[in-house]
């Protein structure tokens, strides 16, 4: 994989001769299996975030990038050690800012929604507002409803805050699975009526579900805004200047490229919603 990255980086030398003024850095790029943002197929990184990062570094050809995949917890532990590492798949949270620095957004994505079976739409109708958004607060107050979660996953600041009380209590209606293929397993549990709903991204349903038409993703009323996605790097002094270059490279054209890659994984019903919300962002 390292050889592949060197080819990618050298291939951009003619397009960005200005970049040679930046000292060369050997950087570890950390990722984990988080499809479709990051995944490997046919020996290549194919996720929408993976592809954007490869294109970005084609304009910084003097750097050597070592792509490293690891289980999620090991990836976080490596980043906490403080060596020269970056990643593109971590949400910006206060706890992570204690050991990472985050760039400006390289794009926006739909927030986690609640995945339900389409056959259960009437069951969830009482919890919907006039915009078709579901109240997670009200759902979590209903002890009859079983929720599926991936252990240790960040679902976004608001959703995480709402989930914390029931996860800390260890309530039996909370079914927790571990990160490796966690969403795929939870969707299978949902299909077989072992949970009633789960937080997930709309893109995950299309990637993981063998029959995506069986499911519906309801926007969460408490957290319906688009989520910014950022590059995260350790605070290692060796990559101070590179971090600045990465941040500066995240132009409107780069955002547009990310959104084009991202939209390929949206369910048809989510595409219009995403574009409408994107158009409402401040310019």
C-alpha positions in Angstrom: 0.0 0.0 0.0 2.9 2.4 0.8 4.2 1.9 -2.8 0.8 2.7 -4.2 0.7 5.9 -2.2 4.2 6.9 -3.4 3.0 6.5 -7.0 -0.1 8.6 -6.3 2.0 11.4 -4.7 4.6 11.4 -7.5 1.8 11.5 -10.0 0.8 15.0 -8.8 4.3 16.6 -9.0 3.5 18.4 -12.3 0.3 19.9 -10.9 1.6 21.4 -7.8 5.2 22.6 -8.1 4.5 25.2 -5.4 4.3 22.4 -2.8 8.1 21.6 -3.0 8.8 24.5 -0.6 7.2 22.5 2.2 9.6 20.2 4.1 9.1 16.6 3.3 7.2 14.6 6.0 6.7 10.9 6.5 3.2 10.6 7.7 1.0 7.8 8.9 -2.5 8.0 7.7 -4.8 6.0 10.0 -8.1 4.5 9.2 -10.4 1.7 10.2 -13.2 -0.1 8.5 -16.0 2.5 8.4 -17.7 2.0 5.1 -18.5 3.7 2.9 -16.3 6.6 4.2 -13.3 4.3 4.4 -13.0 0.7 3.2 -10.6 -1.4 1.1 -11.6 -3.4 -2.0 -9.3 -5.1 -4.5 -6.3 -3.9 -2.5 -7.2 -0.2 -2.9 -8.8 2.4 -0.6 -12.3 2.9 -2.1 -14.2 5.0 0.6 -15.3 8.5 -0.3 -13.0 9.9 2.4 -10.1 7.7 1.2 -10.5 8.9 -2.4 -10.5 12.5 -1.3 -7.3 12.1 0.8 -5.5 10.4 -2.1 -6.5 13.3 -4.5 -5.4 15.8 -1.8 -1.9 14.3 -1.4 -1.4 14.2 -5.2 -0.9 17.9 -4.8 1.7 17.4 -2.1 4.0 15.0 -3.9 7.1 15.4 -1.7 5.5 13.7 1.3 5.5 10.0 2.0 2.2 8.7 3.3 1.9 5.3 4.9 -1.7 4.1 4.9 -2.4 2.1 8.1 -5.6 0.3 8.9 -6.4 -0.8 12.5 -9.3 -1.6 14.7 -11.1 1.5 15.9 -9.8 1.5 19.5 -6.2 0.7 18.4 -6.4 3.6 15.9 -7.4 6.0 18.7 -4.7 4.7 21.0 -2.1 5.3 18.3 -3.3 8.8 17.7 -3.1 9.5 21.5 0.6 8.5 21.5 1.3 11.8 19.6 3.5 10.6 16.7 3.1 12.0 13.1 -0.4 10.6 12.2 -3.6 12.0 10.7 -7.0 10.6 9.9 -10.0 11.6 7.9 -12.8 9.7 9.6 -13.0 11.0 13.1 -15.8 13.4 14.3 -14.6 16.5 16.0 -15.4 16.0 19.7 -14.1 17.9 22.8 -12.4 14.8 24.2 -10.6 14.2 20.9 -9.5 17.8 20.7 -7.4 17.2 23.8 -4.9 15.2 21.7 -5.8 16.1 18.1 -6.2 19.2 16.0 -8.8 19.5 13.3 -8.8 21.3 10.0 -11.6 23.3 8.5 -14.3 21.1 7.0 -13.4 19.1 3.9 -17.1 18.6 3.4 -20.5 18.0 5.0 -22.5 14.9 5.5 -26.0 14.1 6.7 -26.1 13.5 10.4 -26.8 10.1 11.9 -30.5 9.2 11.5 -32.6 6.5 13.1 -32.9 3.4 10.9 -36.2 1.6 11.2 -38.0 -1.1 9.2 -40.3 0.4 6.6 -43.0 -2.0 7.8 -42.9 -0.2 11.2 -43.6 3.4 9.9 -46.9 3.6 11.7 -45.3 2.6 15.0 -43.0 5.6 14.8 -45.5 8.1 13.4 -46.4 9.5 16.9 -42.8 10.6 17.4 -42.5 12.5 14.1 -42.8 16.3 13.7 -44.3 18.1 10.7 -41.0 17.9 8.9 -40.8 14.1 9.2 -38.1 14.3 11.9 -38.2 11.9 14.8 -37.7 12.9 18.5 -34.9 10.7 19.9 -35.7 12.0 23.4 -39.2 10.7 23.1 -38.1 7.4 21.7 -35.6 6.8 24.4 -38.3 7.5 27.0 -40.4 4.6 25.6 -39.1 1.5 27.5 -40.8 -0.8 24.9 -38.4 0.2 22.1 -35.1 -1.6 21.8 -32.1 0.4 20.4 -28.9 -1.1 18.8 -25.6 0.7 19.3 -22.0 0.2 18.2 -19.7 0.2 21.2 -17.5 3.2 21.5 -18.8 4.9 18.4 -19.4 8.7 18.3 -22.8 9.5 16.8 -22.4 13.3 17.1 -22.4 15.5 20.2 -26.2 15.9 20.6 -27.0 12.2 19.9 -24.2 11.0 22.2 -25.5 13.3 25.0 -29.0 11.8 24.6 -27.7 8.2 24.5 -25.4 8.6 27.5 -28.0 8.1 30.3 -29.4 4.8 29.0 -26.0 3.4 28.0 -24.6 4.2 31.5 -27.5 2.4 33.1 -26.9 -0.7 31.0 -30.6 -1.0 30.3 -31.5 -4.4 28.8 -33.3 -2.7 25.9 -30.0 -1.4 24.7 -28.2 -3.9 22.5 -24.5 -3.1 22.1 -22.2 -4.7 19.5 -18.5 -4.2 18.9 -17.1 -2.0 16.1 -16.0 -4.7 13.6 -18.8 -4.7 11.1 -21.1 -3.4 13.9 -23.6 -1.6 11.7 -23.9 -4.6 9.3 -24.7 -6.8 12.3 -27.2 -4.3 13.8 -29.0 -4.0 10.5 -29.4 -7.8 10.5 -30.7 -7.7 14.0 -33.2 -5.0 12.9 -34.3 -7.1 9.9 -35.0 -10.0 12.2 -36.8 -7.9 14.8 -34.2 -8.2 17.5 -34.0 -4.4 17.8 -36.5 -1.7 16.8 -34.1 1.1 15.7 -30.5 2.1 15.5 -28.6 5.3 14.8 -26.6 5.2 11.6 -25.7 7.2 8.5 -27.9 6.9 5.5 -24.8 5.9 3.5 -24.3 2.8 5.7 -27.7 1.4 4.9 -26.9 1.4 1.2 -23.5 -0.2 1.8 -24.3 -2.8 4.4 -27.9 -3.9 3.8 -28.6 -6.7 1.3 -32.1 -5.3 0.9 -31.8 -1.5 1.6 -35.4 -1.0 0.5 -36.5 -2.7 3.7 -35.3 0.2 5.8 -36.0 3.9 6.2 -33.7 6.5 7.8 -35.6 9.1 9.9 -33.9 12.4 10.5 -33.4 13.1 14.3 -35.2 16.4 15.3 -32.6 17.2 18.0 -29.7 16.9 15.6 -30.9 17.5 12.0 -28.2 19.9 10.8 -25.5 18.7 8.4 -22.3 17.6 10.1 -18.9 19.0 9.1 -16.2 16.4 8.5 -12.6 17.4 9.1 -9.1 16.0 8.8 -7.6 15.3 12.2 -3.8 15.2 13.0 -1.8 14.7 16.1 -0.1 17.7 17.7 3.4 16.4 16.8 5.6 19.4 15.9 7.0 17.5 12.9 3.8 18.0 11.1 2.9 21.6 12.1 3.6 23.0 8.6 2.0 20.1 6.8 -1.1 20.5 8.9 -1.3 24.1 7.7 -0.9 23.0 4.1 -3.7 20.4 4.5 -6.0 23.0 6.0 -5.3 25.5 3.2 -5.9 22.9 0.5 -9.6 22.5 1.6 -11.0 24.9 -0.9 -14.6 25.1 -2.1 -13.6 23.0 -5.1 -12.3 20.3 -2.7 -15.6 20.4 -0.8 -17.6 20.0 -4.1 -15.5 17.0 -5.0 -16.1 15.4 -1.6 -19.8 15.9 -1.9 -19.9 14.3 -5.4 -18.1 11.2 -4.0 -20.4 11.1 -0.9 -23.6 11.4 -2.9 -23.0 8.1 -4.7 -23.8 6.3 -1.4 -27.0 8.1 -0.5 -30.4 6.4 -0.7 -32.6 8.1 -3.3 -34.8 9.7 -0.7 -31.8 11.2 1.1 -30.3 12.9 -2.0 -32.7 15.8 -2.3 -32.6 16.3 1.5 -28.8 16.5 1.4 -28.7 18.9 -1.5 -31.4 21.1 0.0 -29.6 21.4 3.4 -26.3 22.0 1.6 -27.8 24.9 -0.3 -28.8 26.5 3.0 -25.3 26.6 4.5 -23.7 30.1 4.8 -21.4 30.8 1.8 
